[in-house]
Amino acid sequence: MEFSKEQMIGFYREMVRIRKLDEKLIECLMEGRLLTFYHSCQGQEAPGVALCALLRKDDYLFYQHRGHGINKCLPKGMSPREIIAEHCGKTTGGARGFAGFHYSDIRIGLPVWEGWSEGN
């Protein structure tokens, strides 16, 4: 499969977005502003971007622990604001603050964890 120059630039831009969000979450962790712990995904930006480039909007994605999945959740369609909100236990997060650092948003194919339902 070949990608255009514009797509490749988009992939690079997405990797930079992931790195910047990762740096922001590390900063928040060091300042004691996160509800839970955070594992950095530095050096793991490319696999998430490459994977998500091949997924459809309705494909489900199960991610591993590295960076709590931000290297996949961000390119899959979660906004940085939703990711930070979820990590801080806010209702504006993808799983309305119930998932903590295991982000989920069923609307974009990130499966809902057991303790959360549409009714919450």
C-alpha positions in Angstrom: 0.0 0.0 0.0 1.3 3.4 -0.9 0.5 6.7 0.7 0.6 10.1 -0.8 2.9 12.9 0.3 0.0 14.6 2.0 -0.9 11.5 3.9 2.7 11.0 5.0 2.8 14.6 6.3 -0.5 14.0 8.1 1.0 10.9 9.8 4.0 12.9 10.9 1.7 15.6 12.2 -0.3 13.0 14.2 2.9 11.6 15.7 3.8 15.1 16.9 0.3 15.6 18.4 0.8 12.3 20.3 4.2 13.3 21.6 2.9 16.8 22.7 0.0 15.2 24.5 2.3 12.7 26.1 4.6 15.5 27.3 1.5 17.4 28.7 0.3 14.3 30.6 3.8 13.8 32.0 3.8 17.4 33.1 0.3 17.0 34.7 1.5 13.8 36.5 4.6 15.6 37.9 2.4 18.5 39.1 0.0 16.0 40.9 -2.9 17.0 38.7 -3.8 13.5 37.4 -6.3 11.3 39.2 -4.2 8.2 38.3 -0.7 7.2 37.2 0.5 7.7 33.6 2.9 5.6 31.5 4.6 7.6 28.8 4.4 6.4 25.2 7.4 8.2 23.9 9.0 6.2 21.1 5.7 4.4 20.4 3.9 7.1 18.4 4.4 5.6 14.9 2.8 2.1 15.6 -0.5 3.8 16.7 -0.6 6.1 13.8 0.2 3.4 11.3 -2.4 1.1 12.7 -5.1 3.7 12.8 -4.3 4.7 9.2 -5.6 1.3 8.1 -8.7 1.2 10.4 -12.2 2.2 9.4 -14.3 4.4 11.8 -16.4 1.3 12.7 -13.4 -0.9 13.5 -12.9 -1.7 17.2 -9.4 -1.2 18.7 -8.1 -2.9 21.8 -4.8 -1.3 22.8 -2.0 -2.2 25.2 -0.7 -0.4 28.3 2.0 1.7 26.7 1.0 5.4 27.2 -2.4 4.1 28.2 -3.2 3.9 24.5 -3.0 7.6 23.6 -0.8 6.6 20.6 -3.9 4.8 19.3 -6.8 6.7 20.9 -5.7 10.1 19.5 -5.3 8.9 15.9 -8.5 6.8 16.2 -10.5 10.0 16.9 -10.4 10.9 20.6 -9.6 14.5 21.2 -6.7 15.5 23.6 -9.3 17.3 25.7 -11.3 14.0 26.1 -8.2 12.1 26.9 -7.0 14.5 29.6 -10.6 14.8 31.0 -10.9 11.0 31.2 -7.5 10.7 32.9 -8.6 13.3 35.5 -12.0 11.6 36.1 -14.0 14.3 34.5 -17.5 13.7 32.9 -16.3 15.2 29.7 -14.0 12.2 29.1 -14.8 9.6 26.4 -16.1 7.2 29.1 -17.5 10.1 31.2 -14.6 9.8 33.7 -15.3 6.2 34.7 -12.4 4.6 32.9 -9.5 6.6 34.5 -6.4 6.0 32.4 -7.9 3.2 30.3 -9.7 5.4 27.8 -12.7 4.2 26.0 -15.2 5.7 23.6 -17.6 3.4 21.9 -18.6 6.0 19.4 -15.2 5.7 17.7 -14.5 2.0 18.2 -12.7 2.0 21.5 -14.6 -0.6 23.5 -16.3 0.3 26.7 -14.8 -1.2 29.8 -17.0 -3.4 32.0 -17.9 -0.9 34.7 -19.4 1.7 32.3 -22.6 1.7 30.3 -24.5 4.2 28.2 -26.9 4.7 31.1 -24.1 6.1 33.4 
